[in-house]
Amino acid sequence: MICGALLSQILKRLGLADYIDRPTISRIAGVALDFLVCSAIAITLFQKSLHCI
C-alpha cells in the first residue's frame, strides 16, 4: 500500500494521474494479491516436501 501511495504521488507530479482510474488500480491489486497467495501456497508445499526427503 505504501508503494501504491508513492506511485500515485509520482504520477500526479508527472501529470500522468489522469491515465490511471480506480477500476484499473483494483484490477492490478487483485492480480498482485492472486500472485501473492499462489506463491505463499507454493512455498509452503515446497518446504513441506523438503521435510519428507
A tleap script that builds the chain and sets N, CA, C and O, in Angstrom:
source leaprc.protein.ff14SB
mol = sequence {
  NMET ILE CYS GLY ALA LEU LEU SER GLN ILE
  LEU LYS ARG LEU GLY LEU ALA ASP TYR ILE
  ASP ARG PRO THR ILE SER ARG ILE ALA GLY
  VAL ALA LEU ASP PHE LEU VAL CYS SER ALA
  ILE ALA ILE THR LEU PHE GLN LYS SER LEU
  HIE CYS CILE
}
set mol.1.N position { 0.820 -1.193 0.000 }
set mol.1.CA position { 0.000 0.000 0.000 }
set mol.1.C position { 0.860 1.252 0.000 }
set mol.1.O position { 0.502 2.270 -0.592 }
set mol.2.N position { 1.980 1.163 0.660 }
set mol.2.CA position { 2.878 2.320 0.691 }
set mol.2.C position { 3.413 2.601 -0.702 }
set mol.2.O position { 3.519 3.757 -1.111 }
set mol.3.N position { 3.749 1.546 -1.428 }
set mol.3.CA position { 4.242 1.736 -2.798 }
set mol.3.C position { 3.157 2.317 -3.689 }
set mol.3.O position { 3.446 3.133 -4.564 }
set mol.4.N position { 1.907 1.906 -3.477 }
set mol.4.CA position { 0.801 2.457 -4.262 }
set mol.4.C position { 0.618 3.941 -4.012 }
set mol.4.O position { 0.384 4.707 -4.947 }
set mol.5.N position { 0.723 4.354 -2.753 }
set mol.5.CA position { 0.602 5.771 -2.422 }
set mol.5.C position { 1.763 6.565 -3.020 }
set mol.5.O position { 1.576 7.670 -3.529 }
set mol.6.N position { 2.942 5.998 -2.951 }
set mol.6.CA position { 4.118 6.659 -3.524 }
set mol.6.C position { 3.989 6.780 -5.037 }
set mol.6.O position { 4.282 7.830 -5.610 }
set mol.7.N position { 3.552 5.710 -5.677 }
set mol.7.CA position { 3.363 5.737 -7.128 }
set mol.7.C position { 2.295 6.754 -7.524 }
set mol.7.O position { 2.431 7.447 -8.532 }
set mol.8.N position { 1.250 6.836 -6.737 }
set mol.8.CA position { 0.189 7.802 -7.006 }
set mol.8.C position { 0.726 9.233 -6.957 }
set mol.8.O position { 0.397 10.052 -7.816 }
set mol.9.N position { 1.540 9.528 -5.967 }
set mol.9.CA position { 2.119 10.869 -5.859 }
set mol.9.C position { 3.057 11.177 -7.022 }
set mol.9.O position { 3.065 12.294 -7.539 }
set mol.10.N position { 3.835 10.196 -7.427 }
set mol.10.CA position { 4.754 10.394 -8.559 }
set mol.10.C position { 3.968 10.658 -9.834 }
set mol.10.O position { 4.318 11.550 -10.607 }
set mol.11.N position { 2.902 9.885 -10.059 }
set mol.11.CA position { 2.091 10.085 -11.262 }
set mol.11.C position { 1.408 11.450 -11.253 }
set mol.11.O position { 1.277 12.084 -12.300 }
set mol.12.N position { 0.977 11.901 -10.089 }
set mol.12.CA position { 0.367 13.233 -10.003 }
set mol.12.C position { 1.362 14.323 -10.360 }
set mol.12.O position { 1.029 15.265 -11.079 }
set mol.13.N position { 2.580 14.196 -9.859 }
set mol.13.CA position { 3.609 15.217 -10.134 }
set mol.13.C position { 4.042 15.217 -11.595 }
set mol.13.O position { 4.414 16.258 -12.137 }
set mol.14.N position { 3.991 14.045 -12.234 }
set mol.14.CA position { 4.360 13.958 -13.643 }
set mol.14.C position { 3.207 14.315 -14.575 }
set mol.14.O position { 3.386 14.420 -15.788 }
set mol.15.N position { 2.021 14.499 -13.995 }
set mol.15.CA position { 0.858 14.824 -14.806 }
set mol.15.C position { 0.243 13.634 -15.500 }
set mol.15.O position { -0.477 13.793 -16.486 }
set mol.16.N position { 0.516 12.443 -14.999 }
set mol.16.CA position { 0.001 11.220 -15.612 }
set mol.16.C position { -1.127 10.579 -14.812 }
set mol.16.O position { -1.569 9.478 -15.140 }
set mol.17.N position { -1.588 11.246 -13.782 }
set mol.17.CA position { -2.610 10.668 -12.903 }
set mol.17.C position { -3.944 10.486 -13.618 }
set mol.17.O position { -4.748 9.649 -13.208 }
set mol.18.N position { -4.193 11.247 -14.670 }
set mol.18.CA position { -5.458 11.122 -15.393 }
set mol.18.C position { -5.580 9.798 -16.149 }
set mol.18.O position { -6.685 9.394 -16.511 }
set mol.19.N position { -4.463 9.126 -16.387 }
set mol.19.CA position { -4.487 7.878 -17.130 }
set mol.19.C position { -4.776 6.663 -16.253 }
set mol.19.O position { -5.039 5.575 -16.764 }
set mol.20.N position { -4.729 6.845 -14.946 }
set mol.20.CA position { -4.970 5.755 -14.011 }
set mol.20.C position { -6.299 6.003 -13.304 }
set mol.20.O position { -6.496 7.048 -12.685 }
set mol.21.N position { -7.215 5.028 -13.403 }
set mol.21.CA position { -8.515 5.176 -12.742 }
set mol.21.C position { -8.685 4.072 -11.692 }
set mol.21.O position { -7.877 3.146 -11.622 }
set mol.22.N position { -9.724 4.175 -10.890 }
set mol.22.CA position { -9.958 3.242 -9.787 }
set mol.22.C position { -10.133 1.790 -10.257 }
set mol.22.O position { -9.554 0.897 -9.639 }
set mol.23.N position { -10.900 1.511 -11.315 }
set mol.23.CA position { -11.018 0.106 -11.758 }
set mol.23.C position { -9.681 -0.512 -12.169 }
set mol.23.O position { -9.437 -1.693 -11.922 }
set mol.24.N position { -8.824 0.285 -12.791 }
set mol.24.CA position { -7.510 -0.228 -13.183 }
set mol.24.C position { -6.687 -0.570 -11.958 }
set mol.24.O position { -6.048 -1.621 -11.914 }
set mol.25.N position { -6.692 0.294 -10.971 }
set mol.25.CA position { -5.953 0.045 -9.737 }
set mol.25.C position { -6.498 -1.201 -9.039 }
set mol.25.O position { -5.726 -2.002 -8.512 }
set mol.26.N position { -7.809 -1.369 -9.033 }
set mol.26.CA position { -8.416 -2.542 -8.399 }
set mol.26.C position { -8.007 -3.826 -9.106 }
set mol.26.O position { -7.741 -4.836 -8.453 }
set mol.27.N position { -7.956 -3.797 -10.415 }
set mol.27.CA position { -7.536 -4.988 -11.169 }
set mol.27.C position { -6.080 -5.326 -10.893 }
set mol.27.O position { -5.736 -6.491 -10.696 }
set mol.28.N position { -5.236 -4.325 -10.878 }
set mol.28.CA position { -3.815 -4.555 -10.610 }
set mol.28.C position { -3.630 -5.105 -9.197 }
set mol.28.O position { -2.839 -6.024 -8.988 }
set mol.29.N position { -4.347 -4.555 -8.238 }
set mol.29.CA position { -4.251 -5.032 -6.855 }
set mol.29.C position { -4.756 -6.466 -6.740 }
set mol.29.O position { -4.183 -7.266 -6.000 }
set mol.30.N position { -5.813 -6.795 -7.457 }
set mol.30.CA position { -6.345 -8.158 -7.428 }
set mol.30.C position { -5.370 -9.166 -7.995 }
set mol.30.O position { -5.188 -10.243 -7.427 }
set mol.31.N position { -4.748 -8.832 -9.099 }
set mol.31.CA position { -3.762 -9.734 -9.713 }
set mol.31.C position { -2.555 -9.893 -8.788 }
set mol.31.O position { -2.041 -11.000 -8.626 }
set mol.32.N position { -2.103 -8.799 -8.186 }
set mol.32.CA position { -0.960 -8.874 -7.272 }
set mol.32.C position { -1.285 -9.752 -6.070 }
set mol.32.O position { -0.436 -10.523 -5.622 }
set mol.33.N position { -2.497 -9.646 -5.546 }
set mol.33.CA position { -2.902 -10.478 -4.419 }
set mol.33.C position { -2.973 -11.951 -4.828 }
set mol.33.O position { -2.576 -12.825 -4.057 }
set mol.34.N position { -3.472 -12.230 -6.024 }
set mol.34.CA position { -3.509 -13.611 -6.520 }
set mol.34.C position { -2.113 -14.214 -6.595 }
set mol.34.O position { -1.904 -15.354 -6.178 }
set mol.35.N position { -1.160 -13.457 -7.123 }
set mol.35.CA position { 0.213 -13.942 -7.199 }
set mol.35.C position { 0.797 -14.158 -5.808 }
set mol.35.O position { 1.523 -15.126 -5.585 }
set mol.36.N position { 0.491 -13.280 -4.886 }
set mol.36.CA position { 0.995 -13.406 -3.526 }
set mol.36.C position { 0.474 -14.679 -2.864 }
set mol.36.O position { 1.242 -15.408 -2.236 }
set mol.37.N position { -0.807 -14.946 -2.996 }
set mol.37.CA position { -1.404 -16.135 -2.399 }
set mol.37.C position { -0.836 -17.402 -3.051 }
set mol.37.O position { -0.485 -18.354 -2.353 }
set mol.38.N position { -0.747 -17.415 -4.360 }
set mol.38.CA position { -0.213 -18.593 -5.063 }
set mol.38.C position { 1.232 -18.867 -4.678 }
set mol.38.O position { 1.607 -20.023 -4.480 }
set mol.39.N position { 2.041 -17.835 -4.571 }
set mol.39.CA position { 3.443 -18.048 -4.205 }
set mol.39.C position { 3.565 -18.507 -2.757 }
set mol.39.O position { 4.435 -19.321 -2.446 }
set mol.40.N position { 2.716 -18.006 -1.866 }
set mol.40.CA position { 2.757 -18.460 -0.470 }
set mol.40.C position { 2.384 -19.928 -0.371 }
set mol.40.O position { 3.009 -20.674 0.382 }
set mol.41.N position { 1.383 -20.350 -1.113 }
set mol.41.CA position { 0.988 -21.760 -1.109 }
set mol.41.C position { 2.103 -22.628 -1.690 }
set mol.41.O position { 2.410 -23.691 -1.152 }
set mol.42.N position { 2.699 -22.179 -2.774 }
set mol.42.CA position { 3.766 -22.951 -3.411 }
set mol.42.C position { 4.972 -23.091 -2.485 }
set mol.42.O position { 5.568 -24.165 -2.409 }
set mol.43.N position { 5.334 -22.037 -1.792 }
set mol.43.CA position { 6.478 -22.099 -0.882 }
set mol.43.C position { 6.186 -23.044 0.274 }
set mol.43.O position { 7.052 -23.814 0.688 }
set mol.44.N position { 4.952 -22.984 0.797 }
set mol.44.CA position { 4.577 -23.875 1.896 }
set mol.44.C position { 4.640 -25.328 1.463 }
set mol.44.O position { 5.169 -26.169 2.190 }
set mol.45.N position { 4.109 -25.634 0.288 }
set mol.45.CA position { 4.148 -27.011 -0.206 }
set mol.45.C position { 5.581 -27.465 -0.471 }
set mol.45.O position { 5.922 -28.623 -0.226 }
set mol.46.N position { 6.412 -26.567 -0.966 }
set mol.46.CA position { 7.809 -26.891 -1.248 }
set mol.46.C position { 8.562 -27.189 0.051 }
set mol.46.O position { 9.339 -28.141 0.119 }
set mol.47.N position { 8.329 -26.372 1.074 }
set mol.47.CA position { 9.001 -26.598 2.354 }
set mol.47.C position { 8.558 -27.910 2.989 }
set mol.47.O position { 9.373 -28.622 3.576 }
set mol.48.N position { 7.277 -28.234 2.876 }
set mol.48.CA position { 6.795 -29.494 3.429 }
set mol.48.C position { 7.379 -30.684 2.673 }
set mol.48.O position { 7.651 -31.724 3.273 }
set mol.49.N position { 7.573 -30.542 1.369 }
set mol.49.CA position { 8.153 -31.651 0.591 }
set mol.49.C position { 9.622 -31.845 0.927 }
set mol.49.O position { 10.128 -32.964 0.839 }
set mol.50.N position { 10.326 -30.768 1.314 }
set mol.50.CA position { 11.729 -30.903 1.705 }
set mol.50.C position { 11.855 -31.659 3.031 }
set mol.50.O position { 12.829 -32.386 3.229 }
set mol.51.N position { 10.903 -31.504 3.925 }
set mol.51.CA position { 10.942 -32.209 5.203 }
set mol.51.C position { 10.726 -33.710 5.009 }
set mol.51.O position { 11.176 -34.508 5.831 }
set mol.52.N position { 10.055 -34.093 3.954 }
set mol.52.CA position { 9.802 -35.513 3.692 }
set mol.52.C position { 11.016 -36.221 3.110 }
set mol.52.O position { 11.114 -37.446 3.171 }
set mol.53.N position { 11.926 -35.461 2.554 }
set mol.53.CA position { 13.101 -36.055 1.884 }
set mol.53.C position { 14.158 -36.400 2.896 }
set mol.53.O position { 15.219 -36.907 2.532 }
savepdb mol mol.pdb
quit
